């Protein structure tokens, strides 16, 4: 549940909610199957096993065990990643809003049981009294 403005440096070691194993961050700002993730990580100390990478977001991090090396180049990259993340999420939200539509429901006329999907329930209630 770490909330952060930027990104942790590559090589940082973290523990996620509900996990016992440590992970080492190897990628940042990944999009897989149209879903955004802040980080990609491999098991620590095991390293890369096959092609297994765990993808997660910053809010999934419970503890930063070790923050890795960072320099001016990394700071510039983090700035660019933050900007790209904002743009991606804003565009994704606009796409969602564009594609969301509320189905039109026909009006229910009081007294007409054929148009009232709850008529049978109301009839049962009337019989219970």
N, C-alpha and C positions, 0 to 999 in steps of 0.2 A: 504494500500500500504506500509505496514511495511516490510522492508527487514531486515532479521536477519540471523545470522549464525546458532544459535542453536534453541532451542524450549523454549517457555514460560513455566513456571512452571504450574503444575496442580492447578486448583483453580483460575487462573488469569481471570480477567474480561476484555472482549474486545467488540468493536463495529466493525461490518463489513461494507464494502462498500455498500451503498444503504439501510442500516438497521437503524432502530431507537432503537430496543431492544438490551439490553446488553446480552452477552452470557458468561457463565462460562466454561472454558476448563476442560474437564473431561477425555480426552484421547489424546494420541499423536501417530503419525506415524501409522495410520490405513490404511489398504487395504481392500476396499469393491468392489466387482464385478470387480476385476482386476484393480481398479483405486486407486491411492495413495492419501491420505490426510494427511496434517501435524497435524490437530487437529479435535477433536470431542468435541462438546459443548452442554450445555443445557441452557435453558432460565434462566436469572437472573432478578429478585429475585425469580421467580416462582419455579425453580428447575426442577427436572425430572417429566415430564408429560407423562404418558404412557411409551412408549419406544422411544420417539422422541429425536433424537440426530442430531444436525446440523454438517456436515462435511465440512471442508474448509482448505485452505492453508494459509500460512503466508502472502502472497501478498494480500489476501482478507481483511486483518485487516487494518482498518483506524486509530483506536485509541486503545491503551492499557489503560483502565480505572484504573486498579489495577493489579500490578504484585504480584503474590502469594509468599508464603514462599518457599525458596530453601535452600538446604544445600549440603554437599559434596556428599551424596548419589544421590541427584538429578543431580548434576553436572556430576557424573559418568554415570548416566542413559542417560542424554542428549548427552554425548560423544558417547555412544553406539548407540543411536537412529540416530545420524548424520551419523555414519559409515554405519549403516544398510540402511538408506535412500539412500546414495550414491550408495551402492551395488545394491539395488533394482532398482533404476532408471537407472543405467548402464546396468543391465541385461535386463530391460524392453526395453531400446533403442536398444540393440543388437537383441532382439527378433523382434522388429519392423523392423529393417533394414534387418533381415534375411527373413522376410515375405513379404517385399515390392518388387514387380516386375513391371517392365514397360512392358506393352503389346506391342507385336511386331506388327507394322503396315506394311501392304504391300506397296511397293513403288508406288507412283503415276506417271504414264507415261504421259508426256505432250501430249495433243491432243487426248487422249482416254477418252471420256466422261463417259464411264462405270466405270472407275477406279477413277474418279475425283468427290468427293462428293460435290464440289462447282461448278460443271459445269453448273447447272441450274441457279445459282446466276450470274455466269459470262455471261451466255446467256442473262439474263435480263439486265445486265449492258450494253452489246453490243447493245441491242435494244433501250436503252434510249438515245443513242448518236445521 
